[in-house]
């Protein structure tokens, strides 16, 4: 009889622990989902920044090509 009570209490404690972990996981997933929505307002700013950096990169590439031509002469 004591073994049965111990098994039941162990099972109950395991179920409670698993439920607690599940609740923490669900709350974490909900908080992560809320955080994903907020940065979407910054997307146009990031697109403009990417365009600016691509223009700078193209300018640097042209400078590098000019320097290569000058050193090749």
VMD Tcl script that draws the C-alpha trace (Angstrom):
set ca {
  {0.00 0.00 0.00}
  {2.83 2.42 0.82}
  {4.50 1.63 -2.50}
  {1.31 2.50 -4.36}
  {1.02 5.82 -2.49}
  {4.67 6.60 -3.25}
  {4.15 5.83 -6.94}
  {1.07 8.01 -7.07}
  {2.81 10.86 -5.28}
  {5.85 10.55 -7.55}
  {3.61 10.52 -10.62}
  {1.66 13.50 -9.32}
  {4.82 15.44 -8.62}
  {6.17 14.62 -12.09}
  {2.91 15.76 -13.68}
  {3.02 18.98 -11.66}
  {6.62 19.62 -12.70}
  {5.81 18.98 -16.36}
  {2.79 21.30 -16.17}
  {4.93 24.00 -14.59}
  {7.56 23.65 -17.34}
  {4.81 23.75 -19.96}
  {3.35 26.94 -18.51}
  {6.77 28.59 -18.46}
  {7.41 27.51 -22.06}
  {4.07 28.81 -23.29}
  {4.55 32.16 -21.55}
  {8.04 32.42 -23.04}
  {6.73 31.71 -26.54}
  {3.99 34.32 -26.13}
  {6.49 36.93 -24.97}
  {8.79 36.13 -27.92}
  {5.91 36.47 -30.35}
  {5.05 39.91 -28.95}
  {8.67 41.03 -29.35}
  {8.70 40.02 -33.03}
  {5.83 42.37 -33.88}
  {7.46 45.54 -32.53}
  {10.57 45.69 -34.80}
  {8.47 45.55 -37.98}
  {8.03 49.34 -37.76}
  {11.77 49.71 -38.27}
  {11.84 47.78 -41.54}
  {11.59 50.87 -43.81}
  {14.44 52.52 -41.90}
  {16.54 49.39 -42.28}
  {15.78 49.25 -45.99}
  {16.99 52.82 -46.40}
  {20.12 52.02 -44.41}
  {20.81 48.97 -46.61}
  {20.46 51.09 -49.75}
  {22.85 53.68 -48.32}
  {25.41 51.04 -47.40}
  {25.15 49.46 -50.86}
  {25.86 52.84 -52.46}
  {28.86 53.32 -50.17}
  {30.08 49.83 -51.06}
  {29.76 50.56 -54.77}
  {31.78 53.75 -54.25}
  {34.48 51.87 -52.38}
  {34.59 49.20 -55.08}
  {35.14 51.85 -57.74}
  {37.93 53.41 -55.65}
  {39.57 50.01 -55.25}
  {39.38 49.38 -59.00}
  {40.93 52.81 -59.71}
  {43.77 52.12 -57.30}
  {44.36 48.71 -58.89}
  {44.55 50.34 -62.32}
  {46.99 52.97 -61.05}
  {49.26 50.39 -59.45}
  {49.14 48.23 -62.59}
  {50.53 51.09 -64.69}
}
mol new
graphics top color blue
foreach p $ca { graphics top sphere $p radius 0.5 }
foreach p [lrange $ca 0 end-1] q [lrange $ca 1 end] { graphics top cylinder $p $q radius 0.2 }
display resetview
